[in-house]
């Protein structure tokens, strides 16, 4: 397999088939590819651009503008730590710092609002939200996902 074929063209094709007919399909397609593959490979940009009748520059521009999209696979489980005001007011910044120091085998992403303000501070691990988080609870959570600490 050469460099241009080192991604799952069929998975990208399935996402395109499902979402290309939507009005303004680029964002739904990018979300779908990232959901399917864990990231949006640079090699997929040309395939997406051709299918949506866009330039590669347009697809690349959207892909790199939004922090949510990644072009490389995550190095482990994805841990999102909320940095919105409610979480910050009850220790969210300390929780983020703790996660960044002890989450060596997971991808730590600071995000703004997970929608769990009443249960702050909050994190999301692999798409599953957790509220009223502390450093100790985070350590337990990371241990539960296979010793990610």
MARBA-3410 file (N, C-alpha, C, O; in Angstrom, 1 decimal):
149
0.9,-1.2,0.0,0.0,0.0,0.0,0.9,1.2,0.0,1.8,1.3,0.8 ~ 0.7,2.2,-0.9,1.5,3.4,-1.0,0.9,4.5,-0.1,-0.2,4.3,0.4 ~ 1.6,5.6,0.0,1.2,6.7,0.9,-0.2,7.2,0.6,-0.9,7.5,1.5 ~ -0.6,7.3,-0.7,-1.9,7.8,-1.0,-3.0,6.9,-0.7,-4.2,7.3,-0.7 ~ -2.7,5.6,-0.5,-3.7,4.6,-0.2,-3.7,4.2,1.2,-4.3,3.2,1.6
-3.0,4.9,2.1,-2.8,4.4,3.5,-4.0,4.9,4.4,-3.8,5.0,5.6 ~ -5.1,5.1,3.8,-6.3,5.3,4.6,-7.4,4.5,4.0,-7.3,3.9,2.9 ~ -8.5,4.4,4.7,-9.6,3.6,4.3,-10.6,4.3,3.3,-11.5,5.0,3.7 ~ -10.2,4.2,2.0,-11.0,4.9,1.0,-12.5,4.5,1.0,-13.4,5.3,0.8 ~ -12.7,3.2,1.3,-14.1,2.7,1.3,-14.9,3.3,2.5,-16.1,3.7,2.3
-14.3,3.5,3.6,-15.0,4.1,4.7,-15.3,5.6,4.4,-16.4,6.0,4.7 ~ -14.4,6.3,3.8,-14.6,7.7,3.4,-15.8,7.7,2.3,-16.6,8.5,2.3 ~ -15.7,6.7,1.4,-16.7,6.6,0.4,-18.1,6.3,0.9,-19.1,6.9,0.5 ~ -18.2,5.5,2.0,-19.5,5.3,2.6,-20.0,6.5,3.3,-21.2,6.8,3.2 ~ -19.2,7.3,3.9,-19.6,8.6,4.6,-20.1,9.5,3.5,-21.1,10.2,3.6
-19.3,9.6,2.4,-19.7,10.5,1.3,-21.1,10.1,0.7,-21.9,10.9,0.4 ~ -21.3,8.8,0.6,-22.6,8.3,0.0,-23.7,8.6,0.9,-24.8,8.9,0.5 ~ -23.5,8.6,2.2,-24.6,8.9,3.2,-24.9,10.4,3.3,-26.0,10.7,3.5 ~ -23.8,11.2,3.1,-24.0,12.6,3.5,-23.8,13.6,2.3,-24.1,14.8,2.5 ~ -23.3,13.2,1.2,-23.0,14.1,0.1,-24.3,14.8,-0.4,-24.1,15.9,-1.0
-25.4,14.2,-0.3,-26.7,14.8,-0.8,-27.3,15.9,0.2,-28.2,16.5,-0.2 ~ -26.7,16.0,1.3,-27.2,17.0,2.3,-26.9,18.4,1.8,-26.0,18.6,1.0 ~ -27.7,19.4,2.2,-27.4,20.8,1.9,-26.2,21.2,2.7,-26.2,21.1,3.9 ~ -25.1,21.7,2.1,-23.9,22.1,2.8,-23.3,20.9,3.4,-23.1,20.8,4.6 ~ -22.8,19.9,2.6,-22.4,18.6,3.2,-21.0,18.5,3.8,-20.7,17.5,4.4
-20.2,19.5,3.6,-18.8,19.4,4.0,-18.6,19.1,5.4,-17.9,18.1,5.8 ~ -19.2,19.9,6.3,-19.1,19.6,7.7,-19.6,18.3,8.2,-18.9,17.5,8.9 ~ -20.8,17.9,7.7,-21.3,16.5,8.1,-20.4,15.4,7.6,-20.2,14.4,8.2 ~ -19.8,15.6,6.4,-18.9,14.6,5.8,-17.6,14.5,6.7,-17.1,13.5,7.0 ~ -17.0,15.7,7.0,-15.8,15.7,7.9,-16.1,15.1,9.2,-15.3,14.3,9.7
-17.2,15.4,9.8,-17.6,14.8,11.1,-17.7,13.2,10.9,-17.2,12.5,11.8 ~ -18.4,12.8,9.9,-18.6,11.4,9.6,-17.3,10.6,9.4,-17.1,9.5,9.9 ~ -16.3,11.2,8.7,-15.1,10.6,8.4,-14.3,10.5,9.7,-13.7,9.4,10.0 ~ -14.3,11.6,10.5,-13.6,11.5,11.8,-14.2,10.5,12.7,-13.5,9.8,13.5 ~ -15.5,10.4,12.7,-16.2,9.4,13.5,-15.8,8.0,13.1,-15.6,7.1,13.9
-15.7,7.8,11.8,-15.4,6.4,11.3,-14.0,6.0,11.4,-13.7,4.9,11.7 ~ -13.1,7.0,11.3,-11.6,6.7,11.3,-10.9,7.2,12.5,-9.7,6.8,12.7 ~ -11.5,8.0,13.3,-10.8,8.6,14.4,-10.1,9.9,14.0,-9.6,10.6,14.9 ~ -10.0,10.2,12.8,-9.3,11.4,12.3,-9.7,11.6,10.8,-10.3,10.7,10.2 ~ -9.3,12.7,10.2,-9.6,12.9,8.8,-8.2,12.9,8.1,-7.5,13.9,8.1
-7.8,11.8,7.5,-6.5,11.7,6.9,-6.3,12.8,5.8,-7.2,13.1,5.0 ~ -5.1,13.3,5.7,-4.8,14.3,4.6,-5.1,13.7,3.2,-5.5,14.4,2.3 ~ -4.9,12.3,3.1,-5.1,11.7,1.8,-6.6,11.7,1.4,-6.9,11.6,0.2 ~ -7.5,11.8,2.4,-8.9,11.8,2.1,-9.4,13.2,1.6,-10.5,13.3,1.0 ~ -8.6,14.2,1.7,-9.0,15.6,1.3,-9.4,15.6,-0.2,-10.4,16.1,-0.6
-8.5,15.0,-1.0,-8.8,15.0,-2.5,-10.1,14.2,-2.8,-10.9,14.6,-3.6 ~ -10.3,13.1,-2.1,-11.5,12.3,-2.4,-12.7,13.1,-2.0,-13.7,13.0,-2.7 ~ -12.7,13.7,-0.8,-13.8,14.5,-0.4,-14.1,15.7,-1.3,-15.2,15.9,-1.7 ~ -13.0,16.4,-1.7,-13.1,17.5,-2.6,-13.8,17.1,-3.9,-14.7,17.8,-4.4 ~ -13.3,16.1,-4.5,-13.8,15.6,-5.8,-15.3,15.2,-5.6,-16.1,15.6,-6.5
-15.7,14.5,-4.6,-17.0,14.1,-4.4,-18.0,15.2,-4.2,-19.2,15.2,-4.6 ~ -17.5,16.3,-3.6,-18.4,17.4,-3.2,-18.2,18.6,-4.2,-18.8,19.7,-4.0 ~ -17.4,18.4,-5.2,-17.2,19.4,-6.2,-16.6,20.7,-5.6,-17.1,21.8,-5.9 ~ -15.6,20.5,-4.7,-14.9,21.6,-4.1,-13.5,21.5,-4.4,-13.0,20.5,-4.9 ~ -12.7,22.5,-4.1,-11.3,22.5,-4.3,-10.7,21.8,-3.0,-11.3,21.8,-2.0
-9.5,21.2,-3.2,-8.8,20.7,-2.1,-8.5,21.7,-1.0,-8.5,21.5,0.2 ~ -8.3,23.0,-1.5,-8.0,24.1,-0.6,-9.2,24.4,0.3,-9.1,24.7,1.5 ~ -10.4,24.3,-0.3,-11.6,24.6,0.5,-11.8,23.5,1.6,-12.1,23.9,2.7 ~ -11.6,22.3,1.2,-11.7,21.2,2.2,-10.6,21.3,3.3,-10.9,21.2,4.5 ~ -9.4,21.6,2.9,-8.3,21.7,3.8,-8.5,22.9,4.7,-8.2,22.9,5.9
-9.0,24.0,4.2,-9.3,25.2,5.0,-10.3,24.9,6.1,-10.1,25.4,7.2 ~ -11.4,24.3,5.8,-12.4,23.9,6.8,-11.8,22.9,7.8,-12.0,23.1,9.0 ~ -11.1,22.0,7.3,-10.5,20.9,8.2,-9.5,21.5,9.2,-9.4,21.1,10.3 ~ -8.7,22.5,8.8,-7.7,23.1,9.7,-8.2,24.2,10.5,-7.6,24.6,11.5 ~ -9.3,24.8,10.1,-9.9,25.9,10.8,-10.5,25.5,12.2,-10.3,26.1,13.2
-11.2,24.4,12.1,-11.9,23.9,13.3,-11.0,23.0,14.1,-10.5,22.0,13.6 ~ -10.8,23.3,15.4,-10.0,22.5,16.3,-10.5,21.1,16.6,-9.7,20.2,17.0 ~ -11.7,20.9,16.3,-12.3,19.6,16.6,-11.7,18.5,15.7,-11.6,17.3,16.1 ~ -11.4,18.9,14.5,-10.9,17.9,13.5,-9.4,17.6,13.7,-8.6,18.6,14.0 ~ -9.0,16.4,13.6,-7.6,16.1,13.6,-7.2,15.3,12.4,-8.0,14.5,11.8
-6.0,15.6,11.9,-5.5,14.9,10.7,-4.7,13.7,11.0,-4.3,13.0,10.0 ~ -4.3,13.5,12.2,-3.6,12.3,12.7,-4.4,11.5,13.7,-5.2,12.1,14.4 ~ -4.3,10.2,13.7,-5.0,9.5,14.7,-4.6,9.9,16.1,-3.5,10.3,16.4 ~ -5.6,9.9,17.1,-5.2,10.2,18.4,-4.2,9.2,19.0,-4.2,8.0,18.6 ~ -3.4,9.6,19.9,-2.4,8.6,20.5,-3.0,7.7,21.5,-2.2,6.8,22.1
-4.2,7.8,21.8,-4.9,6.9,22.7,-6.3,7.4,22.9,-6.9,8.1,22.0 ~ -7.0,7.0,24.0,-8.3,7.5,24.2,-8.4,9.0,24.2,-7.4,9.6,24.7 ~ -9.5,9.6,23.7,-9.6,11.0,23.7,-10.3,11.5,25.0,-11.5,11.1,25.3 ~ -9.6,12.3,25.7,-10.2,12.9,27.0,-10.3,14.4,26.8,-9.4,15.1,26.6 ~ -11.6,14.9,26.8,-11.9,16.3,26.7,-12.2,16.8,28.0,-13.0,16.3,28.8
-11.5,17.9,28.4,-11.7,18.6,29.7,-12.3,19.9,29.5,-11.8,20.8,28.7 ~ -13.4,20.2,30.1,-14.2,21.4,29.9,-13.4,22.6,30.5,-12.9,22.5,31.7 ~ -13.4,23.7,29.8,-12.8,25.0,30.3,-13.7,26.1,30.3,-13.3,27.3,30.5 ~ -15.0,25.8,30.3,-16.0,26.9,30.3,-16.1,27.4,31.8,-15.6,26.8,32.7 ~ -16.8,28.6,31.9,-16.8,29.3,33.2,-17.3,28.4,34.4,-16.6,28.4,35.4
-18.3,27.7,34.2,-18.9,26.9,35.3,-17.8,25.9,35.8,-17.6,25.7,37.0 ~ -17.1,25.2,34.9,-16.1,24.2,35.3,-14.9,24.9,35.8,-14.3,24.4,36.8 ~ -14.5,26.0,35.2,-13.3,26.8,35.7,-13.6,27.2,37.2,-12.6,27.2,38.0 ~ -14.8,27.6,37.5,-15.1,28.1,38.8,-15.0,27.1,39.9,-14.9,27.4,41.1 ~ -15.0,25.8,39.6,-14.9,24.8,40.6,-13.7,23.8,40.3,-13.8,22.6,40.7
-12.6,24.3,39.8,-11.4,23.6,39.6,-11.1,22.9,38.3,-10.3,22.1,38.2 ~ -11.8,23.4,37.2,-11.6,22.8,35.9,-10.2,23.0,35.4,-9.7,22.1,34.7 ~ -9.6,24.2,35.7,-8.2,24.4,35.2,-7.2,23.5,35.9,-6.3,23.0,35.2 ~ -7.4,23.2,37.2,-6.5,22.3,37.9,-6.7,20.9,37.3,-5.8,20.1,37.2 ~ -7.9,20.6,37.0,-8.2,19.3,36.4,-7.6,19.1,35.1,-7.0,18.0,34.8
-7.6,20.1,34.3,-7.0,20.1,33.0,-5.5,19.9,33.1,-4.8,19.1,32.5 ~ -4.9,20.7,34.0,-3.4,20.5,34.3,-3.1,19.1,34.8,-2.1,18.5,34.3 ~ -3.9,18.6,35.6,-3.7,17.2,36.1,-3.8,16.2,35.0,-2.9,15.3,34.8 ~ -4.8,16.4,34.1,-5.0,15.5,33.0,-3.8,15.6,32.0,-3.3,14.5,31.5 ~ -3.3,16.8,31.8,-2.1,16.9,30.9,-0.9,16.3,31.4,0.0,15.8,30.7
-0.7,16.3,32.7,0.5,15.7,33.3,0.4,14.2,33.5,1.4,13.5,33.5 ~ -0.8,13.7,33.8,-0.9,12.2,34.0,-1.5,11.5,32.9,-1.6,10.2,33.0 ~ -2.0,12.1,31.9,-2.6,11.5,30.7,-1.7,11.2,29.6,-2.0,11.5,28.4 ~ -0.5,10.6,29.9,0.5,10.4,28.9,0.0,9.5,27.7,0.5,9.6,26.6 ~ -0.9,8.6,28.0,-1.3,7.6,27.0,-2.7,7.9,26.5,-3.4,7.0,25.9
-3.1,9.2,26.6,-4.4,9.5,26.1,-4.3,10.9,25.4,-3.3,11.7,25.7 ~ -5.2,11.2,24.6,-5.2,12.5,23.9,-6.0,13.5,24.7,-7.2,13.4,24.8 ~ -5.4,14.5,25.4,-6.1,15.4,26.2,-6.4,16.7,25.4,-5.5,17.3,24.8 ~ -7.7,17.0,25.3,-8.2,18.2,24.5,-9.0,19.1,25.4,-10.0,18.7,26.0 ~ -8.5,20.3,25.6,-9.3,21.3,26.3,-10.5,21.7,25.4,-10.2,22.0,24.2
-11.7,21.8,25.9,-12.8,22.2,25.1,-13.6,23.2,25.9,-13.5,23.3,27.1 ~ -14.5,23.9,25.2,-15.3,24.9,25.8,-16.7,24.5,25.9,-17.4,24.6,24.9 ~ -17.1,24.0,27.0,-18.5,23.6,27.3,-18.9,22.2,26.8,-19.0,22.0,25.6 ~ -19.1,21.3,27.7,-19.6,20.0,27.4,-21.1,19.9,27.8,-21.7,18.8,27.6 ~ -21.7,21.0,28.3,-23.1,21.0,28.6,-23.4,20.4,29.9,-24.6,20.0,30.1
-22.5,20.2,30.8,-22.7,19.6,32.1,-22.4,20.7,33.2,-21.8,20.3,34.2 ~ -22.8,21.9,33.0,-22.5,23.0,33.9,-23.0,22.7,35.3,-22.3,23.1,36.3 ~ -24.1,22.0,35.5,-24.7,21.8,36.8,-23.9,20.7,37.5,-24.0,20.4,38.7 ~ -23.0,20.0,36.7,-22.2,18.9,37.3,-20.7,19.2,37.1,-19.9,18.3,37.0 ~ -20.3,20.4,37.2,-19.0,20.9,36.9,-18.1,20.4,38.1,-18.5,20.3,39.3
-16.8,20.2,37.8,-16.1,20.2,36.5,-16.4,18.9,35.8,-16.7,17.9,36.3 ~ -16.4,19.0,34.4,-16.8,17.9,33.6,-15.7,17.5,32.6,-14.9,18.3,32.2 ~ -15.7,16.2,32.2,-14.8,15.7,31.2,-15.7,14.8,30.3,-16.8,14.4,30.7 ~ -15.1,14.5,29.2,-15.7,13.5,28.3,-14.6,12.6,27.8,-13.6,13.0,27.3 ~ -14.8,11.3,28.1,-13.8,10.3,27.7,-14.4,9.4,26.6,-15.3,8.7,26.9
-13.8,9.4,25.4,-14.3,8.6,24.3,-15.8,8.8,24.1,-16.5,7.8,23.8 ~ -16.2,10.1,24.2,-17.6,10.4,23.9,-18.6,10.2,25.1,-19.8,10.5,24.9 ~ -18.1,9.7,26.2,-18.9,9.5,27.4,-18.7,10.6,28.4,-17.5,10.8,28.8 ~ -19.7,11.4,28.7,-19.5,12.5,29.7,-19.5,12.1,31.1,-20.1,11.1,31.5 ~ -18.7,12.8,31.9,-18.6,12.5,33.3,-18.6,13.9,34.1,-17.8,14.8,33.7
-19.4,14.0,35.1,-19.5,15.2,35.8,-19.0,15.1,37.3,-18.6,14.0,37.7 ~ -18.9,16.2,37.9,-18.3,16.3,39.3,-17.0,15.6,39.4,-16.8,14.8,40.3 ~ -16.1,15.9,38.5,-14.9,15.2,38.4,-13.8,15.8,39.3,-13.8,17.0,39.5 ~ -13.0,15.0,39.8,-11.9,15.4,40.6,-10.6,14.7,40.1,-10.7,13.8,39.2 ~ -9.5,15.1,40.5,-8.2,14.5,40.1,-8.2,13.0,40.4,-7.8,12.2,39.6
-8.7,12.7,41.6,-8.7,11.2,42.0,-9.7,10.5,41.2,-9.4,9.3,40.7 ~ -10.9,11.0,40.9,-11.9,10.3,40.0,-11.3,10.2,38.6,-11.6,9.2,38.0 ~ -10.6,11.2,38.1,-10.0,11.1,36.8,-9.0,10.0,36.7,-8.9,9.3,35.8 ~ -8.2,9.9,37.8,-7.2,8.8,37.8,-7.9,7.5,37.7,-7.4,6.6,37.0 ~ -9.0,7.3,38.5,-9.7,6.0,38.4,-10.3,5.8,37.0,-10.3,4.7,36.5
-10.8,6.8,36.4,-11.4,6.7,35.1,-10.4,6.3,34.1,-10.6,5.4,33.2 ~ -9.2,6.9,34.1,-8.1,6.6,33.2,-7.6,5.2,33.4,-7.3,4.5,32.5 ~ -7.6,4.8,34.7,-7.2,3.4,35.0,-8.2,2.4,34.4,-7.8,1.3,33.9 ~ -9.4,2.7,34.4,-10.5,1.9,33.9,-10.4,1.7,32.4,-10.9,0.7,31.9 ~ -9.8,2.6,31.7,-9.7,2.5,30.2,-8.4,1.8,29.8,-7.8,2.1,28.7
-7.8,1.0,30.7,-6.7,0.3,30.3,-5.4,0.9,30.7,-4.4,0.8,30.0 ~ -5.3,1.5,31.9,-4.1,2.0,32.4,-3.6,3.2,31.6,-2.4,3.3,31.3 ~ -4.5,4.1,31.1,-4.1,5.2,30.3,-3.2,6.2,30.9,-2.6,7.0,30.3 ~ -3.0,6.1,32.3,-2.1,7.1,32.9,-0.7,6.7,32.8,0.2,7.4,33.3
END
